[in-house]
Amino acid sequence: MANVSKDNLFILIKSLSRSEKRQFKLYANRLDVNVNAKFLHLFNLLDKMNDYNEETILESKIVTKLQLSNLKAHLYKQILISLRMNPVNQNNRILIREQLDFATILYHKGLYKQSLKILEKAKIMALENEEKNIAYEIVELEKVIESQYITRSIVGRADELTSQAKKLSKENVIASKLSNLSLQLYSIMLKSGYAKSDAEMQEITNYFNKELPHYVISDLGFREKLWLYKAHLWYSFLIQDFLSCYKYAKKWVDLFYDNPKMIFLNPVWYIKGVNYLLECLYLIKHKTLFKETLDKLEETINLDAFPKNDNVTILVFLCSYNSKLNLHFLEGTFDKGLSLIDPILKRIKIDEDKIDEHHVMVFYYKIACMYFGVGNNTVCITYLQKIIDNKNLSMREDLMCFARVLSLVAHYEASLDYKLELQLKSTYKFLIKMNDLHEVQREMIKFLRNLGSIYPHQLKGEFKKLHARLKEYEEHPYEKRAFLYLDIISWLESKIENRAIMTIIKEKASTSIR
């Protein structure tokens, strides 16, 4: 039996809007022979189900067990064809591909002149929209047709097509190398997080310099510049050069604002660029620019011309809610940030098949931090446990490590002493296994481990000692990342001064944040 929550056909049907379901039925019923077709009956049955159940399908007598797999594949294909025809899903890339398909059909019918005419229009559209891979395919088909359709201008056309093919091939090679580099750096970031030592930083730098292709910036088009800025951004993130991160994230976003039509042609990369720019502004604590950037994003996505589809909607959700949480962290307004939690959890539930696990875990960590900020340590622990129980160790190992450290602090604050010793041992083993035990974590674990031997009247003094030791690491190139995930310094100051951590962070924000 197929997995209840992971059947692809069922997930696809449940993702359809009312209008998409209506269009599919109109599309399927366009032929009289389909009125009682089995795939339509299967569609209607699955549409009514709350959970996928193969036994219910077989009991309906629509299809036998042996036929079910083929019928599902056929239905899946028909739904995709219907979606492709939906005007909502039409974009320039699909339209160009469609023209290329038409031209290919005409070529196979021997109607060379008609085919070349369509290809020329499609090529102009592809080049205008920076779709250079498709443009290269079009030129290659033009070359094939020109070799069979003899005209007096063949010599000039041969030179023209050869020149276009060489130029597009060179640009596509550079874009491919830059996109490969960007993807590999992003993969390192997701798996391991920031560089943790000189050796790691040198390894990343050597890899970056080796894989970065030679280029002349003035020769690069929109697409090549986009991949170049993305590669530099991820490299800067990995080596924790946050000013450089801001520089390249801003170049990325300005590239779109300098080419406004590209915002609507490539909304995904626009949203991602703004998302990284907001993250950089959060890291360098520039609240004014942060708010301006977030306002401009919301203004842009509310324009009538801005594309509306499921993918874009989810990306907007991830970007806007992550940014709104970060704004509350910047300002220390944890109490106000709690109002964001319910909408976030509801959306995660609704789109659980569309939001990847990495983003869900980041939300859980930020929600835990929000509860920790208001002093609700029990709920904080609940969300941290969701991360700790995640067995996918290849995903954001750094996030998992700091979730365990924050869990230790939350257990102490919640007076769950009977669980603290077990947590200490488990966390220490995990950090050693991940090769992620740094001085900040070591000092925290040593302090919490020794709490049992400290008299109450000595506690404030011990907090002061730990505070002094950790302050030394606040600007350390590799240790400072600990404070990006958890403001240990403010927590210690709250214990020393006997004030709420939220009050401490608010006061710091009012004096230090731009």
Buried (B, 14 or more C-beta within 10 A) or exposed (E): EBEEEEBBBBBBBBBBEEEBBEBBBEBBEEEEEBEEBBBBBBBEBBBEEEEBBBEEBBEEEBBEEEEBEEBBEBBBEBBEEBBEEBEEBEBBBEBBBEBBEBBBEBBEEEBBEBBBEBBEEBBEBBBEBBBBBBBBBBBEBBBEBBEEBEEEEEEEBEEBBEEBBEBBBEBBEBBBBBBBBBEBBBEBBBEBBBBBEEEBBEEBBEBBEEBBBEBEEEEBEBBBBBBBBBBBBBBBBBBBBBEBBBBBBBBBBEBBEEBEEBBBBBBEBBBBBBBBBBBBBBBBBBBEBBBEBBEEBEEBBEEEEBBEEEEBBBBBBBBBBBBBBBBBBBBBBBBEBBEBBEEBEEBBEEBEEBBEEEBBBBBBBBBBBBBBBBBBBEBBBBBBBBBBEBEEEEBBBBBBBBBBBBBBBBBBBBEBEEBBEEBBEBBBEBBEEBEBBBBBBEBBBEBBBEEEEEEEEEEEEBBBEBBEBBEEBEEBBBBBBBBBBBBBBBBBBBBBEEEBBBBBBBBBBEEEBE
